[in-house]
């Protein structure tokens, strides 16, 4: 019984808290939040006794929100500024949407007052269509004006955004799609990419190809294109240069180390004897056996093959319109090849398990210089990708 009373108290408190928050939203003019909260609870169960207050609150919030929105629409219309059309259009859409959400809940009966809640619904369709037509023409003409008078690429981008929104609210309006293509092409910025090798080493063709594979870089800049094969009919805005300053490949080395290992191992068993040489027996008269231990020795000849490659480079960005270098970043990368193998003399049981693994290995061919440079370039690719994918020209 106590648990039931406690559960009931929690439910009642939760309901009261929800009603209180909804009332607070109305008192502070946050009518949309109050409407959303009331609709959510009534949609779950509109006849529930504890939800009666939400009906009254929804009625109040709806009336106040409608009055305020209509007043603001009238003010914006009287202002006569065409830039207000988008705000007016969205307000009409919101007013209609709220009505559409409430309509399935009707009727909503208020028990204490013995009546249905009143909602003064208005048909906003004509106003929405008229405003959309006016807004569409305004967006279209504004975009045309920007396209014809643009001085900067940002102007073309602004025109594109207007046209994109126009296409969303009024698909196929006049020549919107064609004008979007024009705005996009003129708003694009192009980056010319070049690789320079100032070293005495050959850059592996595969590494160069992967360094120039900008599709794998995950660049998400809609208004930027990198061209690794510059086109003669494109006027480039920026240049990105990747300069290899230094490529060092070490000689192939095999270092030998010798290690002598000793270990006591079990080598059969023998009877335990006392000082007098007599066999020791346990309490039952059985002869006691003990492990027979002996020391074994092994000489390990360990060989370590090593070869390393280091790359030093620099990536720089230049504004081709001013000829000024904007930024540059040093890049460095290293790859070390190491292989260990071994042989032995003596009893290999003296060796630890980790050393035994080397006995199963054999000498392997060293990687070529080209492969070493390519492997060193793996880290270089990651660093370059990180720079390019995050770089902002503006």
C-alpha positions, 0 to 999 in steps of 0.5 A, a space after each residue: 500500500 505504501 508503495 502504491 501511495 508513493 507511486 501515485 504521489 510521484 505521478 501527481 507531482 510530475 503532472 503538476 510540474 508539467 502544468 506549471 512549466 506550461 503556465 510559466 511558458 505562457 506567462 513569459 510569452 513562450 507560446 510555442 513551447 506551451 502549445 507543444 507541451 500541451 499538445 504532447 500531453 493531450 495527444 497521449 490521452 485527451 480524456 485523462 482527468 489530470 490533463 484537463 488543465 492542458 486543455 485550458 492552457 492550450 486554448 489560452 496559448 493558442 489565442 495569445 500566439 495567434 494574436 501576437 503573430 497576426 499583429 507582427 505580420 500586420 506591422 511587417 506588412 505596413 513597413 513595406 520592406 520586401 525583405 520582411 516577406 520571408 518572415 511573414 511567409 514563415 509566420 503564416 506557415 507556423 500559424 497553419 501548422 499549429 492549427 493542423 496539429 490541434 485539429 485532430 484533438 478536437 473536440 476538447 471538453 473542459 469538464 469544470 466549465 461544461 464546454 468545448 475549448 474554443 479555437 478560432 481557426 483561420 484559413 491562411 492558404 490564400 495568404 500563404 500563396 500570395 506571400 509565397 508569390 511575392 517572396 519568390 519574385 523578390 528572391 528571384 529579382 534580388 538574385 538577378 541583381 546580385 548576378 549582374 552587379 557582383 563585384 566579389 564571389 561572395 555576391 554570387 554565393 549570396 545569390 545562390 543561397 537566395 535561389 536555393 531557398 526559392 527552389 525549396 519553397 517554389 520549385 521550378 520558378 522561372 529560370 531558378 535552376 539555370 541561375 543557380 548553376 550560373 551563381 555556383 560556377 561564378 562563386 566557386 574558388 579554384 586552387 591550383 595544386 603543384 608538387 615540387 621536388 627539390 631533393 636528389 631522390 625520386 618521389 615514388 609515382 604511387 606516393 605522388 598520385 595518392 598525395 594528389 588524390 583530393 577525393 580521399 581527403 574528405 574536403 567538404 567545402 562546397 565553394 572550393 575546388 582543388 585542381 591537380 591538373 590545372 585547366 587552361 580555361 580556369 582563372 585560379 584564385 589560389 595555389 597550393 604547393 607541396 615542396 619536398 625539401 629533403 628525402 634521406 634514406 639510410 644505408 642498409 645495416 645488419 647489427 650483430 649482438 651476442 648474448 650468453 644465457 644460462 638456466 637451470 632446467 629439470 633433467 629427470 629425478 633422483 631419490 632424496 638422500 641425507 648427509 650419510 647417503 641414505 635414502 630419505 623416506 616419508 611417513 608411510 615408508 615411501 622413498 622421496 623423489 626430487 627433481 634432478 636439476 642441471 645448468 644449461 648454457 646457450 650462446 645467442 647470435 642476434 642480428 638486427 636489420 635496419 633501414 630508415 627514411 625521412 621526408 622533410 616537406 612544406 605545404 604553402 598556400 598563395 593568393 594568386 590575385 595578390 601574389 602573396 603567400 598566405 600560410 605555410 606549414 612544415 611537414 615531416 615524416 619518418 619510416 624505420 624498417 627493422 627485422 630481427 633474426 637469430 641463431 645459436 650455439 649450445 642448448 636452446 632451452 636456456 633461452 626465454 620464450 621471446 628469444 626463441 621466436 627469433 630463431 624461427 626468423 630468417 634474414 629478409 631482403 631490405 625494402 628498396 629506397 622507393 618503397 622506404 620513401 613511399 612508406 615514410 609518405 604514409 604519415 605525410 599523407 595523413 598530415 597533409 589531409 589534416 591540413 587541407 581538409 580544415 584549411 579555410 581561405 577566407 
